[in-house]
């Protein structure tokens, strides 16, 4: 009885050895197959490797990635998503006064290329060096307005899409967007005489923009843009009488068409934070 | 005798596990692959010749529209040396600020207010610009417009010495006058960014934003409050220029990478 049991144990042992040997060989063969693709596998309806038909030595020297075709999909989908994009900006086209803007865009993408959104921003002014020199060099005080805040309804379109590599190591995706809309901008005069009363005006301001959006991950983007706000602003009249009230001065204010061009940088947060491709890879 | 058989059986069972572990530990076959394969080497070891136009941005008194030439050599795909020359075609193109300012000045001087003529005599304008620069091109890629037009492009940053030759309507013979125009070649630095958008393997549209930083006094009038215009009033001034060039790369045939 003991000998039968021993015989069964011995058979079990040999069976296990044979099984493990077979599975080990299979694993090794799979690994080998990954290292060296079978002849012709690279050209299976895709792209022939550059060393197809080469000697075995040359084939073994061939880089593994050369036989693998990679077709990346569009990295970022926007359709049906909301973009919350706080931004900051600076005036680029006024010699005498500079405005820093702090605001946000909220855009909803109706499709992957069309969006509709709201924008709001607050401005902080800074007088330039040239403005300071006008008094010293020409004995004149410039007529200037400061902008206070603005809001707009905008429509966006994405005409272009691209990708770039950084030193041929990483691939980044980006797009070009254009925006257009209409809004309101509130401005206020900076009186030439310090004690004089100020007046404000609310101006209808069509706006146009062009920019580029870089996709960082599935929900985060960084954008750079130029935006032009065009409006008919009211300036302090040059013939303002001493002591004239703000309201009286506003009645005969000088109007001038203004292009308020800003360079802005924003960070976009997309909701929902992920998306699904409609078609399989 | 029982123990060795069990141990051997156990070790034999571990063999395929070890093989698979080695398999899983192996790195991805794409790990050492470049981001772009079969990349058309549009820059590496190629000369670049270009011509176009530029315009100043944010000048105080005179805008300049420049005709420009550009010559460069790309040492590698990402590193180049180049030079730019520009000549001002519009030396009398006043800015809107200048027109408004001159409109407020009178024919006779009053207190320390200059006449229109005195103000104009002090202002200088750009004659020629020269830039010698090193360019670094970290970004290169492809773009599509309306999913119809596809183009290779690159973006670069550059820096190096920059020169501006200033001109004036009236030469300033002696210093310490109320108006004294700054003229002649000024040496400083130039830096900026640019892009190439390729039409094909050898022709590209080049857009560049450049700043040439030199010591200048564009009004030619007192800046430091000593009531006279002289060399003490010079300050580092930015001169922004945006350029649009068509450039050609030689040799005309680009090589293809791995």
HADDOCK unambig.tbl for C-alpha pairs under 7 A between the chains (distance, minus, plus):
assign (segid A and resid 13 and name CA) (segid B and resid 9 and name CA) 5.92 0.50 0.50
assign (segid A and resid 16 and name CA) (segid B and resid 9 and name CA) 6.68 0.50 0.50
assign (segid A and resid 17 and name CA) (segid B and resid 9 and name CA) 6.61 0.50 0.50
assign (segid A and resid 17 and name CA) (segid B and resid 12 and name CA) 5.87 0.50 0.50
assign (segid A and resid 20 and name CA) (segid B and resid 12 and name CA) 6.11 0.50 0.50
assign (segid A and resid 20 and name CA) (segid B and resid 13 and name CA) 5.60 0.50 0.50
assign (segid A and resid 20 and name CA) (segid B and resid 15 and name CA) 6.93 0.50 0.50
assign (segid A and resid 20 and name CA) (segid B and resid 16 and name CA) 6.27 0.50 0.50
assign (segid A and resid 23 and name CA) (segid B and resid 16 and name CA) 5.99 0.50 0.50
assign (segid A and resid 24 and name CA) (segid B and resid 15 and name CA) 6.37 0.50 0.50
assign (segid A and resid 24 and name CA) (segid B and resid 16 and name CA) 4.13 0.50 0.50
assign (segid A and resid 24 and name CA) (segid B and resid 19 and name CA) 6.49 0.50 0.50
assign (segid A and resid 27 and name CA) (segid B and resid 16 and name CA) 6.80 0.50 0.50
assign (segid A and resid 27 and name CA) (segid B and resid 19 and name CA) 6.31 0.50 0.50
assign (segid A and resid 27 and name CA) (segid B and resid 20 and name CA) 6.13 0.50 0.50
assign (segid A and resid 28 and name CA) (segid B and resid 19 and name CA) 6.49 0.50 0.50
assign (segid A and resid 31 and name CA) (segid B and resid 23 and name CA) 6.11 0.50 0.50
assign (segid A and resid 64 and name CA) (segid B and resid 29 and name CA) 5.53 0.50 0.50
assign (segid A and resid 65 and name CA) (segid B and resid 29 and name CA) 5.53 0.50 0.50
assign (segid A and resid 65 and name CA) (segid B and resid 30 and name CA) 5.11 0.50 0.50
assign (segid A and resid 65 and name CA) (segid B and resid 33 and name CA) 5.88 0.50 0.50
assign (segid A and resid 93 and name CA) (segid B and resid 58 and name CA) 6.34 0.50 0.50
assign (segid A and resid 95 and name CA) (segid B and resid 58 and name CA) 6.45 0.50 0.50
assign (segid A and resid 133 and name CA) (segid B and resid 223 and name CA) 6.88 0.50 0.50
assign (segid A and resid 137 and name CA) (segid B and resid 221 and name CA) 5.99 0.50 0.50
assign (segid A and resid 137 and name CA) (segid B and resid 222 and name CA) 6.18 0.50 0.50
assign (segid A and resid 138 and name CA) (segid B and resid 113 and name CA) 5.27 0.50 0.50
assign (segid A and resid 138 and name CA) (segid B and resid 114 and name CA) 6.26 0.50 0.50
assign (segid A and resid 139 and name CA) (segid B and resid 112 and name CA) 6.69 0.50 0.50
assign (segid A and resid 139 and name CA) (segid B and resid 113 and name CA) 5.30 0.50 0.50
assign (segid A and resid 159 and name CA) (segid B and resid 145 and name CA) 5.72 0.50 0.50
assign (segid A and resid 159 and name CA) (segid B and resid 146 and name CA) 5.12 0.50 0.50
assign (segid A and resid 160 and name CA) (segid B and resid 143 and name CA) 6.89 0.50 0.50
assign (segid A and resid 160 and name CA) (segid B and resid 144 and name CA) 5.40 0.50 0.50
assign (segid A and resid 160 and name CA) (segid B and resid 145 and name CA) 4.23 0.50 0.50
assign (segid A and resid 160 and name CA) (segid B and resid 146 and name CA) 5.76 0.50 0.50
assign (segid A and resid 161 and name CA) (segid B and resid 143 and name CA) 5.60 0.50 0.50
assign (segid A and resid 161 and name CA) (segid B and resid 144 and name CA) 5.35 0.50 0.50
assign (segid A and resid 161 and name CA) (segid B and resid 145 and name CA) 6.66 0.50 0.50
assign (segid A and resid 162 and name CA) (segid B and resid 142 and name CA) 5.49 0.50 0.50
assign (segid A and resid 162 and name CA) (segid B and resid 143 and name CA) 3.77 0.50 0.50
assign (segid A and resid 162 and name CA) (segid B and resid 144 and name CA) 5.96 0.50 0.50
assign (segid A and resid 163 and name CA) (segid B and resid 141 and name CA) 5.39 0.50 0.50
assign (segid A and resid 163 and name CA) (segid B and resid 142 and name CA) 5.55 0.50 0.50
assign (segid A and resid 163 and name CA) (segid B and resid 143 and name CA) 6.31 0.50 0.50
assign (segid A and resid 164 and name CA) (segid B and resid 139 and name CA) 5.94 0.50 0.50
assign (segid A and resid 164 and name CA) (segid B and resid 140 and name CA) 4.99 0.50 0.50
assign (segid A and resid 164 and name CA) (segid B and resid 141 and name CA) 3.63 0.50 0.50
assign (segid A and resid 164 and name CA) (segid B and resid 142 and name CA) 6.29 0.50 0.50
assign (segid A and resid 165 and name CA) (segid B and resid 35 and name CA) 6.87 0.50 0.50
assign (segid A and resid 165 and name CA) (segid B and resid 139 and name CA) 5.63 0.50 0.50
assign (segid A and resid 165 and name CA) (segid B and resid 140 and name CA) 5.51 0.50 0.50
assign (segid A and resid 165 and name CA) (segid B and resid 141 and name CA) 5.86 0.50 0.50
assign (segid A and resid 166 and name CA) (segid B and resid 138 and name CA) 5.43 0.50 0.50
assign (segid A and resid 166 and name CA) (segid B and resid 139 and name CA) 4.98 0.50 0.50
assign (segid A and resid 166 and name CA) (segid B and resid 140 and name CA) 6.98 0.50 0.50
assign (segid A and resid 167 and name CA) (segid B and resid 138 and name CA) 5.28 0.50 0.50
assign (segid A and resid 167 and name CA) (segid B and resid 139 and name CA) 6.52 0.50 0.50
assign (segid A and resid 168 and name CA) (segid B and resid 34 and name CA) 6.18 0.50 0.50
assign (segid A and resid 168 and name CA) (segid B and resid 35 and name CA) 5.24 0.50 0.50
assign (segid A and resid 168 and name CA) (segid B and resid 36 and name CA) 6.18 0.50 0.50
assign (segid A and resid 169 and name CA) (segid B and resid 34 and name CA) 6.00 0.50 0.50
assign (segid A and resid 169 and name CA) (segid B and resid 35 and name CA) 4.98 0.50 0.50
assign (segid A and resid 170 and name CA) (segid B and resid 35 and name CA) 5.86 0.50 0.50
assign (segid A and resid 171 and name CA) (segid B and resid 35 and name CA) 6.41 0.50 0.50
